[in-house]
Amino acid sequence: MTSVEDLYEIWSRDSELRETLKQSLDPRGTEWLFELFASLQPRADDVLVDVGCRDATHAIRLVREHGLRGFALDPLPLHVERARAEADAAGVELTVLEGRIEALPFEDASVDWIWCRDVLVHTDVRRGLTECARVLRPGGRMLTYVTLATDRLEPREAALLVDATALEQNSLAAAHVESAAADAGLDQVEVHRLAGEWRERMIEDGTWDPAESLLMLSRLHRRQEALVATHGAAAVDAVLGGQLWGVYQMVGKLCPTVYVWERRA
């Protein structure tokens, strides 16, 4: 254990370490996910399903860049409406459907690619991955981005996130996700544990300001009762969980992770 004397001695001469930590590590950003997909060599007319598409921005881009036959799926009618509007505005042929990952509206072995970003933590991951394996052709692949808990995330912190941001507790655990994939017949081809890398890039690019998140969290805690009375507990909790999400990535409590899985023959 470091003594008080040792601690202040270290702090008095740590300028070199601080300067080292100020240097960029050239972090990958969100664009890298599209580069990873391209490296998997999709072929024109392959069938792609974007599961949990939101406004279908990703599906539109993938269909356009690779000449794919695209489907975009989301359980929320609002997202389905937005996705259809975006596809029409982009002039891209994309079929938008309402549905959930746990019950995909596709025939067995009918899909070449599944794109799944920021979805699994909200789902029954075993049912969802079983469905993905069912609709993928043998050799078909699934690219998944999911934010998982690390051993630094305390149980009470996990419980807060689960309640505030509609998560499934088990789906936060890497071991559970990976065993669910294997049991479903999905072999792991690649795994990239990004930790705070994307957030570093966002800060360096100026697209995310952690100081703003910290200010919001501090203000929320100081006025929580009044805010709940005005806006409701669910709204306050949603803001709390959303702001903690990025901060927890930066301090190592959450680890964004990218999997490439292949349907076992």
C-alpha positions as CSV (number, residue, x, y, z in Angstrom):
1,M,0.0,0.0,0.0
2,T,1.3,3.5,-0.9
3,S,2.0,5.7,2.1
4,V,1.0,9.3,2.3
5,E,4.7,10.3,2.0
6,D,5.2,8.2,-1.1
7,L,2.0,9.5,-2.7
8,Y,2.9,13.1,-2.4
9,E,6.4,12.3,-3.6
10,I,5.0,10.6,-6.7
11,W,2.6,13.6,-7.3
12,S,5.5,16.0,-7.1
13,R,7.3,14.3,-10.0
14,D,4.7,12.8,-12.2
15,S,4.8,15.4,-15.0
16,E,6.3,13.0,-17.5
17,L,3.6,10.5,-16.9
18,R,0.9,13.2,-17.3
19,E,2.5,14.3,-20.5
20,T,2.5,10.8,-21.8
21,L,-1.2,10.4,-21.0
22,K,-2.0,13.6,-22.8
23,Q,-0.8,12.1,-26.1
24,S,-3.4,10.6,-28.4
25,L,-3.4,6.9,-29.1
26,D,-5.1,7.4,-32.5
27,P,-8.3,5.8,-31.3
28,R,-10.7,4.2,-33.8
29,G,-14.0,5.9,-34.1
30,T,-17.5,4.8,-35.1
31,E,-16.5,4.8,-38.8
32,W,-14.3,1.8,-38.1
33,L,-17.3,-0.4,-37.7
34,F,-18.2,0.2,-41.4
35,E,-14.6,-0.5,-42.3
36,L,-14.8,-3.8,-40.4
37,F,-17.9,-4.8,-42.2
38,A,-16.3,-4.0,-45.6
39,S,-13.3,-6.1,-44.7
40,L,-15.6,-9.1,-44.4
41,Q,-16.2,-8.8,-48.1
42,P,-20.0,-8.7,-48.6
43,R,-21.0,-9.4,-52.2
44,A,-23.6,-7.5,-54.3
45,D,-27.1,-8.9,-53.8
46,D,-26.3,-10.5,-50.5
47,V,-29.2,-10.2,-48.0
48,L,-28.6,-7.9,-45.1
49,V,-30.8,-7.4,-42.0
50,D,-30.2,-4.4,-39.7
51,V,-31.8,-5.6,-36.4
52,G,-32.8,-2.7,-34.2
53,C,-32.4,-0.2,-37.1
54,R,-33.7,3.0,-35.4
55,D,-33.8,5.5,-38.3
56,A,-32.1,3.0,-40.7
57,T,-29.1,5.3,-41.3
58,H,-26.7,2.3,-41.0
59,A,-28.8,0.0,-43.2
60,I,-29.1,2.7,-45.9
61,R,-25.4,3.2,-46.0
62,L,-24.5,-0.5,-46.1
63,V,-27.0,-1.2,-48.9
64,R,-25.8,1.7,-50.9
65,E,-22.0,1.0,-50.4
66,H,-22.2,-2.7,-51.1
67,G,-25.1,-3.2,-53.3
68,L,-27.0,-5.4,-50.8
69,R,-30.6,-6.4,-50.6
70,G,-31.6,-4.7,-47.3
71,F,-34.1,-5.2,-44.6
72,A,-34.4,-2.9,-41.6
73,L,-36.2,-4.1,-38.5
74,D,-37.2,-2.3,-35.3
75,P,-39.8,-3.0,-32.6
76,L,-40.9,0.7,-32.2
77,P,-43.5,2.0,-34.6
78,L,-41.9,5.5,-34.3
79,H,-38.6,4.1,-35.5
80,V,-40.2,2.2,-38.3
81,E,-41.9,5.3,-39.5
82,R,-38.7,7.3,-39.4
83,A,-36.7,4.5,-41.1
84,R,-39.2,4.4,-44.0
85,A,-39.0,8.1,-44.4
86,E,-35.2,8.1,-44.4
87,A,-35.0,5.3,-46.9
88,D,-37.5,7.1,-49.2
89,A,-35.5,10.3,-48.9
90,A,-32.2,8.5,-49.7
91,G,-33.7,6.8,-52.7
92,V,-32.5,3.4,-51.4
93,E,-34.5,0.2,-51.9
94,L,-34.9,-1.0,-48.3
95,T,-37.7,-3.0,-46.8
96,V,-38.5,-1.7,-43.3
97,L,-40.4,-4.0,-40.9
98,E,-41.7,-3.8,-37.4
99,G,-40.4,-6.7,-35.3
100,R,-38.1,-7.9,-32.6
101,I,-34.8,-9.8,-32.6
102,E,-36.5,-12.6,-30.5
103,A,-38.9,-13.3,-33.3
104,L,-37.4,-12.4,-36.7
105,P,-39.8,-12.3,-39.6
106,F,-37.6,-14.3,-42.0
107,E,-37.3,-17.8,-43.3
108,D,-34.7,-20.2,-42.1
109,A,-31.3,-19.8,-43.7
110,S,-32.4,-16.8,-45.8
111,V,-30.0,-14.1,-44.7
112,D,-26.3,-13.5,-45.5
113,W,-25.5,-10.7,-43.0
114,I,-27.0,-9.4,-39.8
115,W,-25.9,-5.9,-38.5
116,C,-26.8,-5.4,-34.9
117,R,-25.7,-2.3,-33.1
118,D,-26.7,-1.1,-29.5
119,V,-29.4,-3.7,-29.3
120,L,-28.5,-6.9,-27.4
121,V,-28.4,-5.3,-24.0
122,H,-32.2,-4.6,-24.3
123,T,-33.1,-8.1,-25.3
124,D,-33.3,-11.7,-24.2
125,V,-30.0,-12.4,-25.7
126,R,-30.4,-16.2,-25.8
127,R,-33.7,-16.0,-27.7
128,G,-32.4,-13.3,-29.9
129,L,-29.2,-15.0,-30.9
130,T,-31.0,-18.3,-31.5
131,E,-33.3,-16.4,-33.9
132,C,-30.3,-14.8,-35.7
133,A,-28.6,-18.2,-36.1
134,R,-31.9,-19.6,-37.5
135,V,-32.2,-17.0,-40.2
136,L,-28.6,-16.9,-41.2
137,R,-27.4,-19.2,-44.0
138,P,-24.5,-21.6,-43.0
139,G,-21.4,-19.4,-43.3
140,G,-23.5,-16.2,-42.9
141,R,-22.2,-13.7,-40.5
142,M,-23.4,-11.3,-37.8
143,L,-21.6,-8.1,-36.8
144,T,-22.7,-7.0,-33.4
145,Y,-21.7,-3.9,-31.3
146,V,-22.8,-4.3,-27.7
147,T,-21.7,-2.5,-24.5
148,L,-20.9,-4.9,-21.7
149,A,-20.2,-4.6,-18.0
150,T,-16.7,-5.1,-16.6
151,D,-15.7,-6.3,-13.2
152,R,-15.4,-2.6,-12.2
153,L,-19.1,-2.1,-12.5
154,E,-20.6,-2.5,-9.0
155,P,-23.9,-4.4,-8.5
156,R,-25.8,-1.2,-7.5
157,E,-24.4,0.6,-10.5
158,A,-25.5,-2.2,-12.7
159,A,-29.0,-2.2,-11.1
160,L,-29.3,1.5,-11.7
161,L,-28.5,1.1,-15.4
162,V,-30.8,-1.8,-15.8
163,D,-33.7,0.1,-14.3
164,A,-33.0,3.5,-15.9
165,T,-32.2,2.4,-19.5
166,A,-34.3,-0.7,-19.9
167,L,-31.5,-3.3,-19.9
168,E,-31.6,-7.0,-19.4
169,Q,-29.3,-7.9,-16.5
170,N,-27.8,-11.0,-18.1
171,S,-27.2,-9.3,-21.4
172,L,-24.6,-7.0,-19.8
173,A,-22.3,-10.0,-19.1
174,A,-19.8,-10.9,-21.7
175,A,-19.7,-14.6,-20.6
176,H,-23.5,-14.8,-21.0
177,V,-23.5,-13.2,-24.4
178,E,-20.6,-15.4,-25.7
179,S,-22.1,-18.6,-24.4
180,A,-25.5,-17.7,-25.9
181,A,-23.9,-17.2,-29.2
182,A,-22.0,-20.5,-29.1
183,D,-25.1,-22.4,-28.0
184,A,-27.1,-20.9,-30.8
185,G,-24.6,-22.2,-33.4
186,L,-22.6,-18.9,-33.9
187,D,-18.9,-19.3,-34.0
188,Q,-16.8,-16.3,-32.9
189,V,-14.6,-15.1,-35.8
190,E,-13.4,-11.8,-34.3
191,V,-13.8,-9.9,-31.0
192,H,-12.7,-6.3,-30.4
193,R,-13.0,-5.0,-26.9
194,L,-12.9,-1.2,-27.4
195,A,-13.1,0.0,-23.8
196,G,-13.1,3.8,-23.9
197,E,-11.6,4.0,-27.4
198,W,-14.6,5.4,-29.3
199,R,-15.2,7.9,-26.5
200,E,-11.6,9.0,-26.8
201,R,-12.1,9.6,-30.5
202,M,-15.4,11.5,-29.8
203,I,-13.6,13.8,-27.4
204,E,-10.7,14.4,-29.8
205,D,-13.1,15.1,-32.7
206,G,-15.3,17.3,-30.5
207,T,-18.4,15.2,-31.0
208,W,-18.9,14.4,-27.3
209,D,-18.1,16.6,-24.3
210,P,-17.6,14.6,-21.1
211,A,-17.6,17.9,-19.1
212,E,-21.2,18.5,-20.2
213,S,-22.2,15.0,-19.1
214,L,-20.5,15.5,-15.7
215,L,-22.2,18.9,-15.2
216,M,-25.6,17.3,-16.0
217,L,-25.0,14.5,-13.6
218,S,-24.0,16.9,-10.8
219,R,-26.9,19.2,-11.4
220,L,-29.3,16.2,-11.5
221,H,-28.1,14.8,-8.2
222,R,-28.4,18.2,-6.5
223,R,-31.9,18.8,-7.7
224,Q,-33.2,15.3,-8.2
225,E,-36.4,15.6,-6.1
226,A,-37.5,18.8,-7.8
227,L,-36.7,17.4,-11.2
228,V,-38.6,14.2,-10.5
229,A,-41.6,16.2,-9.4
230,T,-41.5,18.3,-12.6
231,H,-40.5,15.7,-15.2
232,G,-41.2,12.3,-13.7
233,A,-38.9,9.6,-12.3
234,A,-38.6,7.7,-15.6
235,A,-37.4,10.8,-17.5
236,V,-34.9,11.7,-14.8
237,D,-33.6,8.1,-14.6
238,A,-33.3,8.0,-18.4
239,V,-31.1,11.1,-18.4
240,L,-29.1,9.8,-15.5
241,G,-28.4,6.4,-17.2
242,G,-27.7,8.0,-20.5
243,Q,-25.1,10.4,-19.1
244,L,-23.5,7.7,-17.0
245,W,-23.2,5.4,-20.1
246,G,-20.3,7.3,-21.7
247,V,-18.6,8.2,-18.4
248,Y,-18.6,4.6,-17.3
249,Q,-16.9,3.6,-20.6
250,M,-14.2,6.2,-19.9
251,V,-13.5,4.9,-16.4
252,G,-13.6,1.2,-17.4
253,K,-16.9,0.1,-15.9
254,L,-18.5,-0.5,-19.3
255,C,-16.7,-2.0,-22.3
256,P,-18.1,-1.5,-25.8
257,T,-17.4,-4.8,-27.7
258,V,-17.7,-5.8,-31.3
259,Y,-18.2,-9.4,-32.2
260,V,-18.2,-11.1,-35.7
261,W,-20.0,-14.4,-35.5
262,E,-20.4,-17.0,-38.3
263,R,-23.3,-19.4,-38.6
264,R,-22.0,-22.9,-38.1
265,A,-22.4,-25.2,-41.1
